[in-house]
Amino acid sequence: MIRLYDYLPSGNGYKVRLLLTQLGVPFERVEMDILKGESRTPAFLAKNGNGRIPVVQLDGGEFLAESNAILFYLADGTAFLPGGRLERARVLQWMCFEQYSHEPNVATARFWITHLGVTDDRRAALAEKQRLGYAALEVMEGHLGARGFFVAERYSIADIALYAYTHVAHEGGFDLARFPAVRAWLGRVRGQPGHIPITQS
Ligand SMILES: N[C@@H](CCC(=O)N[C@@H](CS)C(=O)NCC(=O)O)C(=O)O
């Protein structure tokens, strides 16, 4: 059985949990207390030298890290990853956007507010994270204005990757009121068969 090294509040972990559940693939969760450094022990670093969850251990014993790489691996050959060459590249385009322009800003703002607290020395950095996070949300709003989903007009791992931190963006101080297309898309993703909330282990 696939084993998922995870941390429940993590959007990156949630991406994998959500896809495994929607695929109907049984898995075992191993909760890691990342705040206590459990992902930085020598034993865990042997699984992922980058010291971060999520990591999956596959049936053959191999470890695979990076949430979007895990999504790509699990979705291969399923309805969650389109088959056409250009469509697959577009899925990757949005997953790269998520990792470079979205997650480092939206997820980091959330982590600081919910886990670390906003100290005086972090206040200016938080404002910059929020500025860049809003810029990413603007890009999403522009794309979704004329579309139901990110790629090929169907639910895919591009939507899962971007849903993970967008749906909890308010916890990072983001107001989605001026992003109606993003909010409508969040509702469509939430309505997919087998959807689970981030709080469900
Ligand atoms: N790019 C990675 C980011 C993973 C990541 O940032 N994981 C965080 C939790 S969301 C973590 O494990 N932090 C613990 C640490 O850095 O020690 C992915 O998408 O999987």
The ligand as an SDF file (V2000), in Angstrom:
LIG
                    3D

 20 19  0  0  0  0  0  0  0  0999 V2000
    7.7770   22.1780   -3.2420 N   0  0  0  0  0  0  0  0  0  0  0  0
    7.4210   21.2670   -2.1900 C   0  0  0  0  0  0  0  0  0  0  0  0
    7.2000   22.0670   -0.9100 C   0  0  0  0  0  0  0  0  0  0  0  0
    7.0290   21.1600    0.2890 C   0  0  0  0  0  0  0  0  0  0  0  0
    6.9540   21.9540    1.5740 C   0  0  0  0  0  0  0  0  0  0  0  0
    7.1780   23.1830    1.6190 O   0  0  0  0  0  0  0  0  0  0  0  0
    6.6300   21.2420    2.6670 N   0  0  0  0  0  0  0  0  0  0  0  0
    6.5090   21.8700    3.9430 C   0  0  0  0  0  0  0  0  0  0  0  0
    5.0760   21.7080    4.4650 C   0  0  0  0  0  0  0  0  0  0  0  0
    3.9070   22.4160    3.3400 S   0  0  0  0  0  0  0  0  0  0  0  0
    7.4540   21.1650    4.9200 C   0  0  0  0  0  0  0  0  0  0  0  0
    7.5860   19.9640    4.9030 O   0  0  0  0  0  0  0  0  0  0  0  0
    8.1270   21.9290    5.7940 N   0  0  0  0  0  0  0  0  0  0  0  0
    8.9440   21.3940    6.8300 C   0  0  0  0  0  0  0  0  0  0  0  0
   10.3640   21.8520    6.7530 C   0  0  0  0  0  0  0  0  0  0  0  0
   10.7080   22.5990    5.8080 O   0  0  0  0  0  0  0  0  0  0  0  0
   11.1230   21.4480    7.6270 O   0  0  0  0  0  0  0  0  0  0  0  0
    6.1620   20.4770   -2.5700 C   0  0  0  0  0  0  0  0  0  0  0  0
    5.3760   20.9730   -3.3800 O   0  0  0  0  0  0  0  0  0  0  0  0
    5.9900   19.3510   -2.0920 O   0  0  0  0  0  0  0  0  0  0  0  0
  1  2  1  0
  2  3  1  0
  2 18  1  0
  3  4  1  0
  4  5  1  0
  5  6  2  0
  5  7  1  0
  7  8  1  0
  8  9  1  0
  8 11  1  0
  9 10  1  0
 11 12  2  0
 11 13  1  0
 13 14  1  0
 14 15  1  0
 15 16  2  0
 15 17  1  0
 18 19  2  0
 18 20  1  0
M  END
$$$$
